[in-house]
Amino acid sequence: MLQVLRNGTYAKLFCAQVVALVGTGLLTVALGLLAFEIAGDGAGSVLGTALTIKMIAYVGIAPLIAAVVDRMPKKAVLVTADAVRLLIALSLPLVTEAWQIYLLVFILQSASATFTPAFQSLIPAVLTEPRDYTRALSLSRLAYDLESLLSPMIAAALLTVIVFNDLFVGTAIGFALSATLVLLSRLPARREQDSSLTFWQRLPLGAGVFTRTPTLRFLLLANVVVAAGTALVLVNSVVYVKGVLGLDDAALAIALACYGIGSLLVALAVPWVVDRIGVVRTMMIGIGVITAGLVIALFVTAVRTAPGADWAWLLVTWAVLGAGTSLVNTPSSRLLADASTPANRNLVYTAQFALSHACFLVTYPIAGWIGAASLVTAAGVLLALAAVAGIVAVGYAIMRRLRTLSDGGTTEPGGA
């Protein structure tokens, strides 16, 4: 897996991803604590609204920006997006009202909606061999998992000597280092684009590939399941830890770290699993694990026992949800690479970015707004949503006999 780091360009881009992820991890903890300081037990509702605004930026802004910047140099796009995120991170400690959180989150996430698809679409151009790209996907997932594990731990350690608002400075440093590493990278030359395509013709191009490709339609359903499990963790962790269990700030970091541990342990095994059973079957297993995790979450929420037992069950549940998310997300980008061409890859990745986050427009309000009234109801609704989407996805995959070969090719009856 690590041999792909011998490629100097990819090594710099991977390091840029890592430092930005650490900064984002600190932001996740700090934003939850900021919401609790402003709204108390209503922090879940504030976070649910903020994360819904984030999804609106991802879904509404990402396709528009991708169509605008598709012909621009990738390095300029990435560095500019990092600079905007840095400035917003430094502004967040000044926030005193919920509406200010919403405004800054929208701007920051609009920049992320520019950065992430452009960054992801670069990797297949840097690592042109399918097996190298698969290893890079696993390494990228490993980075996400390590961030989920280490960033909360770093935050917990820092919170013993600083106030939580200072964590936003760490976020800004992460974005600054990311921009520097991108500047130092020698990116592949841009391929010639079809200059005859107008903005309005480029805008729906990526979504059109999704409508024509069976494996990507399966991916859309899998996105719903991932969104259901992730929303419960990201929106309601602070409510479970501080509001229900009455624990301290460090306990929130530990809970989020357990989600990362579950994802990390599975990510190490995903390349081996994919080589033997293919991408789609691996994702089907992940769908089942996430659904099982939501069943446990509903049980833990509805049946309260002793505080110590509740805390242990919460940590186990978060680890299970992390494991299932890794099984779905780690290999999913290979479906995108197989279904796209160098000419349309950025737009296809942007379509996945927007469409996957559109699912959170449903699950974040469920977790935040319904959860503010009843955590049991929120967990039950998220479970029902994941179960329906999961059953349809697995049934569709079986009927269409979708599979991805270990050599990087895709067979998909009736596909594009």
C-alpha positions in Angstrom: 0.0 0.0 0.0 2.8 2.4 1.0 4.7 1.9 -2.3 2.5 4.5 -4.1 4.2 7.1 -1.9 7.3 6.6 -4.0 5.6 8.8 -6.5 6.7 12.3 -5.4 3.7 14.1 -6.6 1.3 11.8 -5.0 3.3 11.8 -1.8 3.0 15.6 -1.5 -0.7 15.5 -2.3 -1.3 12.7 0.3 0.6 14.7 2.9 -1.6 17.8 2.0 -4.7 15.6 2.5 -3.4 14.4 5.9 -2.7 17.8 7.4 -6.0 19.2 6.1 -7.8 16.3 7.6 -6.2 16.8 11.0 -7.2 20.4 10.9 -10.8 19.4 9.9 -10.9 16.9 12.8 -10.0 19.6 15.3 -12.7 21.7 13.7 -15.3 19.0 14.2 -14.6 18.8 18.0 -14.4 22.6 18.4 -17.6 23.2 16.4 -19.5 20.8 18.6 -18.2 22.4 21.8 -18.9 25.9 20.4 -22.5 24.9 19.6 -22.9 23.5 23.1 -21.6 26.8 24.6 -24.1 28.8 22.6 -27.2 26.5 22.8 -26.6 24.1 25.7 -28.8 21.0 25.3 -30.0 22.4 22.0 -26.5 21.9 20.5 -27.8 19.0 18.4 -30.3 21.3 16.7 -27.6 23.9 16.1 -25.2 21.3 14.7 -28.0 19.7 12.6 -28.8 23.1 11.1 -25.1 23.9 10.5 -24.4 20.5 8.9 -27.6 20.9 6.8 -26.2 24.2 5.5 -23.0 22.5 4.8 -24.8 20.0 2.7 -26.7 22.7 0.9 -23.3 24.2 0.0 -22.0 20.8 -1.2 -25.1 20.0 -3.2 -25.9 23.4 -4.7 -22.4 25.0 -5.0 -20.2 22.0 -5.9 -21.7 21.4 -9.4 -21.8 25.1 -10.2 -18.2 25.7 -9.2 -17.0 22.5 -10.9 -18.5 23.7 -14.2 -16.9 27.1 -13.8 -13.4 25.9 -12.8 -13.2 22.8 -15.0 -10.9 24.5 -17.5 -8.8 26.3 -14.8 -5.4 25.1 -13.5 -6.0 22.6 -10.7 -3.2 24.1 -8.5 -4.8 27.5 -8.5 -8.2 26.1 -7.6 -6.9 24.0 -4.7 -4.7 26.7 -3.2 -7.5 29.4 -3.4 -9.9 27.0 -1.7 -7.5 26.3 1.1 -6.9 30.0 1.6 -10.6 30.7 2.0 -10.9 27.8 4.5 -8.0 29.1 6.5 -9.6 32.6 6.8 -12.9 31.2 7.9 -11.3 28.9 10.5 -9.6 32.0 12.1 -13.0 33.7 12.2 -14.9 31.0 14.0 -13.5 31.8 17.5 -15.1 35.2 17.3 -18.6 33.7 16.9 -21.2 34.5 19.6 -24.5 33.7 17.9 -25.8 30.6 16.1 -26.5 32.5 12.8 -22.8 33.4 12.6 -22.0 29.7 12.8 -24.4 29.1 9.9 -22.9 31.9 7.7 -19.2 30.9 8.3 -20.0 27.2 7.8 -21.6 28.0 4.5 -18.6 29.9 3.2 -16.1 27.3 4.5 -18.0 24.4 3.1 -18.4 26.1 -0.3 -14.6 26.2 -0.4 -14.5 22.6 0.5 -17.0 21.8 -2.2 -14.4 23.3 -4.6 -11.4 21.6 -3.2 -12.4 18.0 -2.5 -13.7 16.9 -6.0 -10.8 18.7 -7.7 -8.3 17.0 -5.4 -9.9 13.5 -5.8 -10.1 13.7 -9.6 -6.4 14.4 -9.7 -5.3 11.1 -8.2 -6.2 8.9 -11.2 -4.2 11.2 -13.4 -1.2 11.0 -11.0 -1.4 7.2 -10.5 -2.4 5.9 -13.9 -2.1 2.1 -13.1 -5.4 0.7 -11.7 -3.7 -1.2 -8.9 -1.8 1.8 -7.8 -5.0 3.8 -7.8 -6.7 1.1 -5.7 -3.8 1.2 -3.2 -4.1 5.0 -3.1 -7.8 4.7 -2.3 -7.0 2.4 0.6 -4.3 4.7 1.8 -6.6 7.7 1.5 -9.2 5.9 3.6 -6.6 5.0 6.1 -5.8 8.7 6.4 -9.4 9.5 7.0 -9.6 6.8 9.7 -6.4 7.9 11.4 -7.7 11.4 11.4 -10.9 10.2 13.0 -8.8 8.4 15.6 -6.0 10.8 16.2 -7.6 14.2 15.8 -10.0 13.7 18.7 -7.2 12.4 20.8 -5.1 15.4 19.9 -8.1 17.6 20.6 -8.6 15.9 24.0 -4.9 16.4 24.9 -5.0 20.1 23.8 -8.2 20.7 25.8 -6.3 20.0 29.0 -4.1 23.1 28.4 -6.1 25.4 26.1 -9.7 26.5 25.6 -11.7 24.9 22.8 -11.7 28.1 20.7 -7.9 27.7 20.2 -8.6 24.5 18.3 -9.7 26.6 15.4 -6.1 27.9 15.1 -5.0 24.3 14.6 -7.5 24.0 11.8 -6.1 27.1 10.1 -2.6 25.7 10.3 -3.7 22.5 8.6 -5.2 24.4 5.7 -2.0 26.5 5.4 0.2 23.4 5.2 -2.1 21.8 2.7 -1.9 24.9 0.4 1.9 24.9 0.7 2.2 21.2 -0.2 -0.1 21.7 -3.2 2.1 24.6 -4.4 5.2 22.4 -4.1 3.6 19.6 -6.1 4.2 19.1 -9.9 0.8 18.3 -11.1 0.0 16.5 -14.4 -0.5 18.7 -17.4 -4.1 19.5 -18.1 -5.8 17.5 -20.8 -7.5 19.3 -23.6 -11.1 19.9 -22.8 -13.9 20.1 -25.3 -14.1 23.9 -25.7 -17.4 23.6 -27.6 -19.2 22.7 -24.4 -20.9 25.7 -22.7 -21.2 26.1 -18.9 -24.8 24.8 -19.1 -23.7 21.7 -21.1 -20.9 20.9 -18.6 -23.1 21.4 -15.5 -25.2 18.2 -15.8 -22.5 16.1 -17.5 -21.4 14.2 -14.4 -24.9 13.5 -13.2 -25.6 12.1 -16.7 -22.9 9.4 -16.2 -24.6 8.4 -13.0 -28.0 7.9 -14.7 -26.4 5.7 -17.4 -24.2 3.5 -15.2 -25.6 0.6 -13.1 -22.7 0.5 -10.6 -23.1 4.3 -10.0 -26.9 3.9 -9.4 -26.0 1.2 -6.8 -23.5 3.7 -5.3 -26.3 6.3 -4.9 -28.3 3.9 -2.8 -25.2 3.0 -0.7 -24.7 6.7 -0.1 -28.1 6.9 1.6 -27.1 4.1 4.1 -23.8 5.8 4.9 -25.5 9.2 5.4 -27.9 7.6 7.9 -25.2 6.1 10.1 -22.8 9.1 9.8 -25.5 11.6 10.7 -26.2 10.0 14.0 -22.5 10.1 15.0 -21.7 13.6 13.8 -24.8 15.4 14.9 -25.7 13.6 18.2 -22.4 12.6 19.7 -22.2 15.8 21.7 -25.8 15.3 22.9 -25.3 11.7 23.9 -22.0 12.5 25.7 -22.7 15.8 27.4 -26.5 16.0 27.5 -27.5 12.4 28.2 -24.5 10.9 30.0 -23.3 14.2 31.5 -19.6 13.6 30.6 -16.9 16.1 29.9 -15.4 17.6 26.7 -12.7 14.9 26.5 -15.4 12.2 26.4 -16.8 13.6 23.2 -13.3 13.3 21.6 -13.1 9.7 22.8 -16.5 8.8 21.3 -15.5 10.2 18.0 -12.2 8.4 18.2 -14.1 5.1 18.6 -15.9 5.8 15.3 -12.4 6.2 13.8 -11.1 3.1 15.4 -13.8 1.0 13.9 -13.2 2.5 10.4 -9.4 2.1 10.7 -9.4 -1.5 11.7 -11.6 -2.4 8.7 -9.8 -0.2 6.3 -6.6 -2.3 6.8 -8.5 -5.3 5.6 -10.5 -3.7 2.7 -7.8 -4.1 0.0 -7.6 -7.9 0.8 -11.4 -8.2 0.7 -11.8 -6.2 -2.5 -9.2 -8.4 -4.3 -11.2 -11.5 -3.5 -14.8 -10.5 -3.7 -14.8 -7.2 -5.7 -15.9 -3.7 -4.9 -19.7 -4.1 -5.0 -19.8 -7.1 -2.8 -17.5 -5.4 -0.3 -19.9 -2.4 -0.2 -22.9 -4.7 0.2 -21.3 -6.1 3.4 -20.7 -2.5 4.6 -24.4 -1.7 4.0 -25.3 -4.6 6.3 -22.8 -3.6 9.0 -24.1 0.1 9.1 -27.7 -1.2 9.3 -26.7 -3.5 12.2 -25.0 -0.6 13.9 -28.2 1.5 13.7 -30.1 -1.4 15.2 -27.7 -1.4 18.2 -27.9 2.4 18.4 -31.7 2.3 18.6 -31.5 -0.3 21.4 -28.9 1.7 23.3 -30.9 4.8 23.0 -34.2 3.2 24.0 -33.0 0.9 26.8 -31.1 2.9 29.4 -29.2 0.9 32.0 -26.3 2.1 34.3 -24.3 5.2 33.1 -21.1 3.1 32.8 -22.8 0.5 30.7 -24.5 3.1 28.5 -21.1 4.7 27.9 -19.5 1.4 26.9 -22.4 0.5 24.5 -22.2 3.9 22.9 -18.5 3.4 22.1 -19.1 -0.1 20.7 -22.0 1.3 18.5 -19.9 4.1 17.1 -17.1 1.6 16.3 -19.5 -0.6 14.4 -20.9 2.3 12.4 -17.3 3.4 11.6 -16.5 -0.1 10.4 -19.5 -0.2 8.0 -18.8 3.2 6.7 -15.2 2.2 5.8 -16.4 -0.9 4.0 -18.7 1.2 1.7 -16.5 4.3 1.2 -13.1 2.9 0.8 -13.6 1.1 -2.5 -16.4 3.3 -3.9 -14.1 5.7 -5.7 -13.0 2.8 -8.0 -16.5 2.7 -9.3 -16.1 6.4 -10.2 -12.8 5.9 -11.9 -14.0 2.9 -13.9 -17.1 4.8 -15.1 -15.4 8.1 -16.1 -12.8 9.3 -18.6 -10.0 11.8 -18.1 -12.1 14.4 -19.9 -15.1 14.1 -17.6 -13.5 12.8 -14.5 -13.7 16.0 -12.4 -17.3 16.4 -13.3 -18.2 12.8 -12.4 -16.4 13.1 -9.1 -18.2 16.3 -8.4 -21.5 14.7 -9.2 -20.7 12.0 -6.6 -19.6 14.6 -4.1 -22.9 16.5 -4.6 -25.2 13.5 -4.8 -23.7 11.7 -1.8 -24.0 14.9 0.3 -27.5 15.4 -0.9 -28.4 12.4 1.2 -27.2 14.3 4.3 -29.8 17.0 3.5 -32.3 14.4 4.7 -30.3 12.6 7.5 -28.8 15.7 9.2 -32.2 17.3 9.9 -33.5 13.9 11.1 -30.7 13.5 13.5 -30.6 17.2 14.6 -34.2 18.4 14.6 -36.0 15.2 15.4 -33.2 14.2 17.8 -33.7 17.5 19.7 -37.2 16.2 20.6 -36.5 12.5 20.9 -33.2 10.6 20.3 -35.1 7.4 20.2 -37.3 8.6 17.3 -34.3 10.0 15.4 -32.4 6.7 15.7 -35.5 4.8 14.6 -36.1 6.9 11.6 -32.5 6.8 10.5 -32.6 3.0 10.9 -35.7 2.7 8.8 -34.2 4.9 6.0 -30.9 2.9 6.0 -32.8 -0.4 5.9 -35.0 0.5 3.0 -32.1 1.9 0.9 -29.9 -1.0 1.8 -32.5 -3.6 0.8 -33.1 -1.9 -2.5 -29.3 -1.5 -3.2 -28.5 -5.1 -2.4 -31.5 -6.3 -4.5 -30.5 -4.1 -7.4 -26.9 -5.4 -7.3 -28.1 -9.0 -7.2 -30.5 -8.5 -10.1 -28.0 -6.7 -12.3 -25.2 -9.0 -11.2 -22.9 -6.1 -10.6 -19.3 -6.9 -9.8 -15.9 -5.2 -10.1 -13.0 -7.4 -11.1 -9.8 -7.4 -9.0 -7.8 -6.1 -12.0 -9.7 -2.8 -11.9 -12.2 -3.4 -14.7 -16.0 -3.3 -14.2 -18.6 -5.5 -15.7 -22.0 -4.1 -15.5 -24.8 -5.4 -17.7 -26.4 -2.6 -19.6 -23.8 -0.1 -18.4 -22.5 2.8 -20.3 
